[in-house]
Amino acid sequence: MMLSRQPNRLKEIIRQGDIALGTCLYSFSPALIELAGFCGLDFCRLDNEHALRQDHTTEDVLRGGLLAGLVPLLRVDRDNPYLIRKAFEAGAGGVIIPHAKGKEDVLCMVEAAKFPPLGRRGYGGLCLSGKWGVDAGEEWMNWCNREQLVIPMIEDVGALAEIDEIMAVEGVDGIFFGPADFSISAGVPLQIWHDRVVGAVKKTVEAADKHKKFVIYPIGFPQWEQVERVKELGIHAVEFGHDASILKSVWQKSIRSFRS
């Protein structure tokens, strides 16, 4: 569990040269994130950008992820830096921040996520991450700075021009590449395998490798044919769909099978 002050599992898997595997939850079900961990997935993105869950349900799901041994990553609203701190205090193993605009934007994200001297995060040890003050001293602060991941999203063509500078920022651990929004920004809406999008992914991976960072890439469900293509791109972590898309696919196929 992350509360045992161990190295971040997601980062360790990638450091060892393996591809980390995860999924995403829109339902914020503690049972589902526990199931994901017990099945052997390494991380789970909790979507708090499109699914509004700014209450106790977020904390419950984060706890479920920690219990099941995976790394819960909370995607927060980009315009509220305090949500970054709150996510870490509640037990998130990393935060995903949408629509990074460039280096200066990412520096502000790191500033909100890290304790001094790396950032300006305010101290608050009375939280799950700090074991409610029982173990929330300088060692905990150093662990937070080292093991709680900061993951901006590349979703806009403009940010790609600064991808090398973004990857070079101290405190950034990796990038989550958002192919859907990037394709829209690139003028080829939802054509995620268009040359413009694939070229951007390759450029992002190259920058990550150069700076010893990582790239997370989401693939749909059940689009198994994408697996080999993602491997060829050198992606470091793969997100397999989300709970809504997985259930939709299974239910629709089952209904068609019985009613055809």
N, C-alpha and C positions, 0 to 999 in steps of 0.2 A: 504494500500500500504506500501511496505517496506520503502519508503522515509519518512513516517510519524514517523519514529523512534519507531515503535512498536516492541514488541517481535517477533522473527521469527516464523511465523505461523506453519511451518513444525515441528519445535522443540516443540512448544506448544501442538500441536495435539498429538504427541507421549508422551509428559510428562503427558498428561491427560489420557493416557492408551488406546487411540484409534489408529487404523491403518491408517497411512497417505496414500493417493492414488495419483498416478501421472502417467505421460506418458513421452515419449521422442520425440524430433523433430530432424530429419535429414535435413528437407527442409529449416529450418530457416525462416518459414513464420510467420510474426507477426499476421496475421489473425488466424492461427491455434492455436497459444499459447493463444491468447485472447479467442478463442472458448473453449479451454481446461479449462481455468479459469472460464468462464461463465457457463460451464457444471457442475462445482463443484469440479474439481480436485484440489488437494492441492499443487502439485509441478510439475515441468516439467524439465527434463534433456535436455539440448541443447548439442548435440554431436559435439564438436570441436576437437575431437581426430581423428575420421575417416572422418568426413565431414569438409573440410577446409573452415572456415569462419572467417578470421582474418581482418575484415573490418567493415564498418558501419552496415552491416546486423546483426551482433551480437548485437550491441547496440539497433537496432530497435526491435529485438525479446525480449531482456531483458526488454525494456520499455513496450512492449505488455504484458508481463507476469505481471509486476508490475501493469499495468492498470487494468488487469482482476483479480487481487487479489490473484494470486498464487505465489509460491516461485520458481523463475527460478534458476536452478542449472546448471552451465556451466562446462562441462568436458573439461579440457585443456590438452595440450601436457605436458607430465610429465617432459621433459628435459629443460623446460624454466620457471624458477620460477617467472620471471617478468609477465608472463601471469596470474598468480594467483592474483597479485596486480591489474593488469589491469581489470580483471573480476570483482573484487569487486568495483573498482572505477566506472565501467560502470553500476553497479546496480545489479549484481548477488547476490542472497540470499545465495549462497554457491558455492564452487568449488569442483568438483570431480576430483581426480588426479589418473590416471591409474597406475597399476602395482607397488603398494607399495612393497618394497623389505624387509623391516624390520623396527625396531624402529628408527634407525639412519636416514633412508630415510624419515620417517614420521616427525621426528624432523625438518628436512630441509624444509619440506612442511609448517609446522606451522610457522617456522621462516620467510618464505616469505609472509605468510598470515596475521600475527599479528603485530600490532604496539608494540614498547617497552612498558612494560618490557617483554611481552610474546614472542616477535619476533623482526625482524629487518625490517619490512615493511617501506618503505620510505613514507614520507608525500606528499600527493598531493590532496588538497581539491578542486581544480578546475575541478570538475567532477560531473556526475549526482548524485552519492551517497552523495557527499558533498554539493549538491545543488549549484554547481558552485561557491563555496566559501561563499555563503550566510550563511550556517550553517555547518561549517567545523572545529569547534574548538575541544577542548579536549573532550567535551561531545560526539561529533560525533566519535572520535577515540575510546572512551570507548565502544560506541554502536557497532562499527565495530568489535572490539575484542570479544564482547559478542554475537552478533546476526548473524554475517556472518559466515556461517558454513564451516568447513574444513572436507572433506569426502574423505579419501584415498580409493582406490579400492584393494580388496583382489582378486587376479587372479592367484596366483602362489603358489604351494605347499610349497616352501621355506618360504614364508611370514606367513603361517599358524603356523609355529613353534614359531613365536614371537607374536601371536595374542593378548595374554594377555598384553604384554609389549606395543604393539601398542595402544590398547584401553586405557591404563593407561596414555598415553601422554596428558598433559594439552594442551588444544587447539584443540584436535581432538574431533569432535562432534559425529561422527558415521562412519560406514563403508558401502561402496557399494560393495556387493559381486557379482563378475562377473562369473557366472556359466560356460559359454562357454569356456573362456580362462582357467579357473581353471580345467575344465575337460580335456583339452588338456595337461595342465601341469601334471595332475594326471595320464596320460596315457590311458584315456578313452574318446577320442575325441568326444565332443558334446553329450555325454551320461549324461545329466545334472541331472538325477535322479539315477545315479549309487551310490552305497553305499559310495564310496570314496568322492563323491561330497556332498552328503547329510550329511555325517558325518562332513565334513568341515564346512558346513553351521551351523550345530548344535553347533559346537565348537565356531564359530564366534558369534552366538547369545548368548551363555552362557557367553562369555567374555564381550559382550556388556552389558548384564544385570548386571553383576558383577560391572562394572564401570559406570553404569547409562548412557550408550551411546545407539546408535541405529544401526540397520542394514537395508539397503535398498536392495530389491531383485527384479530383473526384471523377469516377466513372459511373455510368448509369447502371441500372439493374433491369433485366438480366443480360446486359450486353457483354457477354463473355469474350466476344471477338476483340474487345478493346484491350484485354489484358496484355497480350503480346505486344501490341502497339505501344502501350504505356511503358512496358519493360524496355523496348527499343529506344524510347526517349530518355531513358536513364532516370526516371522518376524515383524518388527515395521513399515515398509513402503514398499509398493508394487508399482512397475512400470508396467503399462499395455501396453506392446508393444511400438511401435513407429509409427509415421505417415506413413512411407513407408510400414511397414508390415500390418498395419490396412487397408490402401487403397488397397494394393495388394490382401488381403484376400477377401475384399468386391467385388472388380472388378472381380476377377477370379471366385468367386461363382456366380456372376450375369451373367457373360458370359456363364458359364456352364449351368446355368438354362435356358437361352434362346436358346442355341444351341444344347441342348441334345435332 
